[in-house]
Amino acid sequence: MDFDNSGLDFGFHFTASQIAASLLFSIIGFYVFRAGKKALNYPVIFSGVALMAYPMFTSGPLQDWGVGVVLCALAYHFHSTGNLTG
């Protein structure tokens, strides 16, 4: 019996870079989310959620790492200033 699975493509093509970025920034996002929730700082909460969710919507290592670094910088800015305007 010959089973042809060439038609079964679920679109999951992960690289080591994508897995590492997703794991790292999701852990950071969870920590940022908890810190924002504890301080009732909504921009920090939203930054944490964005850090946990964005890897599902990027493709490629440059997007993965670039967006993650930018979101971490925004979360740091919002946490250190305590508001949106700085």
Order of alpha helices (4+ residues) and beta strands (2+ residues): alpha-alpha-alpha
